[in-house]
Amino acid sequence: MFSWIYDVPSLLAIILFGAGFVAIFWLGLLLLRPFVRRLLPQEPGLNATLTMYLQYFGIIYGLLLGLLAVGAYQNHAGTRRSVVAEAAGLAALVAGIYGRMAQFEPGTQGQAAIHQTALKQFDSFVEARRTRLYRVSSGMPHVMWYTVALGALINMIFLWLFDLGVSTHLLLGGLVSLFTATMI
């Protein structure tokens, strides 16, 4: 789903996500504010109630993002290990040698042992390469990205429901949206 993001420099990705999240929040606030005011009449203690719900939601959402960060780090670390293993295998055995080794008929037991060891080493190299290619192409499951996106939207909806002045609402909501974008 978001594999294109790995081709974008980190700073640019943060700027794009941040600008996008803040723009969505601001547009949503300005366009939906009249409807929200009609839907939720002046209710005493509404902001306090929303604050409690937002705190609960923020804890759960924060845990989800933390777990995603750990998963991404583990995937990155695993990929690094795979690259190191592949490089070690490549240094130990060059692919051109394998072609000759596969055709080689050992004449003694010593040659047979060396031949078998070389073939095993090449197989280890091929397996390390497959693992690296898999790890590079794999990432977080799509359902997790959908959950993160839905969580960001729910966070914005909670913020839209607050009864604040427009400038305060734009500032505080924009900051929270920017922070949410940088976490993703």
C-alpha positions as CSV (number, residue, x, y, z in Angstrom):
1,M,0.0,0.0,0.0
2,F,2.6,2.5,1.1
3,S,5.7,0.9,-0.6
4,W,6.3,4.1,-2.6
5,I,7.1,5.9,0.7
6,Y,10.4,4.1,0.9
7,D,11.5,5.9,-2.3
8,V,10.8,9.4,-0.8
9,P,13.4,11.1,1.4
10,S,12.4,11.0,5.1
11,L,12.2,14.8,5.5
12,L,10.1,15.2,2.4
13,A,7.7,12.4,3.6
14,I,7.3,14.1,6.9
15,I,6.5,17.4,5.2
16,L,4.0,15.8,2.8
17,F,2.2,13.8,5.5
18,G,2.2,16.8,7.9
19,A,0.9,19.2,5.3
20,G,-1.7,16.7,4.2
21,F,-2.9,15.9,7.7
22,V,-3.1,19.6,8.7
23,A,-4.9,20.5,5.5
24,I,-7.5,17.7,6.0
25,F,-8.1,18.8,9.6
26,W,-8.4,22.5,8.7
27,L,-10.8,21.8,5.7
28,G,-12.8,19.3,7.8
29,L,-13.1,21.8,10.6
30,L,-14.1,24.7,8.4
31,L,-16.6,22.7,6.3
32,L,-18.1,20.5,9.0
33,R,-18.2,23.0,11.9
34,P,-21.7,24.3,11.1
35,F,-23.1,20.7,10.9
36,V,-21.4,19.6,14.1
37,R,-22.8,22.6,16.0
38,R,-26.3,21.7,14.8
39,L,-25.8,18.0,15.5
40,L,-24.4,18.6,19.0
41,P,-26.2,21.4,20.7
42,Q,-24.5,23.3,23.5
43,E,-24.0,20.7,26.1
44,P,-22.4,21.5,29.4
45,G,-19.1,19.6,30.0
46,L,-18.9,18.5,26.3
47,N,-15.2,19.5,26.1
48,A,-14.4,17.6,29.3
49,T,-16.2,14.5,28.0
50,L,-14.4,14.7,24.7
51,T,-11.1,15.2,26.5
52,M,-11.6,11.9,28.4
53,Y,-12.5,10.0,25.2
54,L,-9.6,11.6,23.4
55,Q,-7.2,10.6,26.2
56,Y,-8.4,7.0,26.1
57,F,-8.2,6.9,22.3
58,G,-4.8,8.5,22.3
59,I,-3.4,5.8,24.6
60,I,-4.7,3.0,22.4
61,Y,-3.6,4.7,19.2
62,G,-0.2,5.5,20.7
63,L,0.3,1.9,21.6
64,L,-0.6,0.8,18.1
65,L,1.8,3.3,16.6
66,G,4.5,2.1,19.0
67,L,4.0,-1.5,18.1
68,L,4.2,-0.6,14.4
69,A,7.4,1.3,15.0
70,V,8.9,-1.8,16.7
71,G,7.7,-4.0,13.9
72,A,9.3,-1.7,11.3
73,Y,12.5,-1.6,13.2
74,Q,12.6,-5.4,13.5
75,N,12.0,-5.7,9.8
76,H,14.8,-3.2,9.1
77,A,17.2,-5.0,11.5
78,G,16.3,-8.3,9.9
79,T,17.0,-6.9,6.4
80,R,20.4,-5.6,7.5
81,R,21.2,-9.1,8.9
82,S,20.2,-10.6,5.6
83,V,22.3,-8.2,3.6
84,V,25.3,-9.0,5.8
85,A,24.7,-12.7,5.4
86,E,24.4,-12.4,1.6
87,A,27.6,-10.3,1.4
88,A,29.5,-12.9,3.4
89,G,28.2,-15.7,1.2
90,L,29.1,-13.7,-1.9
91,A,32.6,-13.1,-0.6
92,A,33.0,-16.7,0.3
93,L,31.9,-18.0,-3.1
94,V,31.7,-16.3,-6.4
95,A,28.8,-17.4,-8.7
96,G,31.1,-18.2,-11.6
97,I,32.8,-20.8,-9.4
98,Y,29.5,-22.6,-8.8
99,G,29.1,-23.3,-12.5
100,R,32.4,-25.0,-12.6
101,M,31.8,-26.8,-9.3
102,A,28.5,-28.2,-10.4
103,Q,30.2,-29.9,-13.4
104,F,33.2,-31.0,-11.4
105,E,33.5,-34.7,-10.6
106,P,35.6,-35.2,-7.5
107,G,38.3,-37.9,-7.8
108,T,39.1,-38.4,-4.1
109,Q,37.2,-38.2,-0.8
110,G,38.9,-34.9,0.0
111,Q,37.8,-33.4,-3.2
112,A,34.3,-34.7,-2.6
113,A,34.3,-33.0,0.8
114,I,35.5,-29.7,-0.6
115,H,33.0,-29.9,-3.4
116,Q,30.1,-30.6,-1.0
117,T,31.2,-27.7,1.3
118,A,31.3,-25.3,-1.7
119,L,27.9,-26.3,-2.8
120,K,26.4,-25.9,0.7
121,Q,28.0,-22.5,0.9
122,F,26.5,-21.4,-2.3
123,D,23.1,-22.7,-1.2
124,S,23.5,-20.6,2.0
125,F,24.2,-17.6,-0.2
126,V,21.2,-18.2,-2.4
127,E,19.0,-18.6,0.7
128,A,20.3,-15.4,2.3
129,R,19.7,-13.5,-0.9
130,R,16.1,-14.8,-1.1
131,T,15.5,-13.8,2.5
132,R,16.9,-10.3,1.9
133,L,14.7,-9.8,-1.2
134,Y,11.7,-11.0,0.7
135,R,12.4,-8.7,3.6
136,V,12.9,-5.7,1.3
137,S,9.7,-6.3,-0.5
138,S,7.6,-7.1,2.6
139,G,6.4,-4.5,5.1
140,M,3.5,-3.9,7.4
141,P,0.3,-5.7,6.4
142,H,-2.2,-3.6,4.6
143,V,-4.8,-4.0,7.3
144,M,-2.4,-2.4,9.8
145,W,-2.0,0.7,7.5
146,Y,-5.8,0.9,7.2
147,T,-6.1,0.7,11.0
148,V,-3.5,3.6,11.3
149,A,-5.4,5.7,8.7
150,L,-8.7,5.0,10.4
151,G,-7.2,5.9,13.8
152,A,-5.9,9.2,12.4
153,L,-9.4,10.0,11.0
154,I,-11.1,9.2,14.3
155,N,-8.6,11.4,16.1
156,M,-9.5,14.2,13.8
157,I,-13.2,13.6,14.3
158,F,-12.7,13.8,18.1
159,L,-10.9,17.1,17.6
160,W,-13.6,18.5,15.3
161,L,-16.2,17.9,18.0
162,F,-14.5,20.3,20.5
163,D,-16.3,23.6,21.2
164,L,-13.4,26.1,20.8
165,G,-12.9,29.4,19.0
166,V,-12.0,29.0,15.3
167,S,-8.4,30.2,15.6
168,T,-7.7,28.1,18.7
169,H,-9.3,25.1,17.1
170,L,-7.2,25.6,13.9
171,L,-4.0,26.0,15.9
172,L,-4.5,23.1,18.4
173,G,-6.0,20.7,15.8
174,G,-3.3,21.6,13.3
175,L,-0.6,20.8,15.8
176,V,-2.1,17.5,16.9
177,S,-2.6,16.6,13.2
178,L,1.0,17.5,12.4
179,F,2.2,15.4,15.3
180,T,0.0,12.4,14.2
181,A,1.5,12.7,10.7
182,T,5.1,12.6,11.9
183,M,4.4,9.5,13.9
184,I,3.1,7.7,10.9
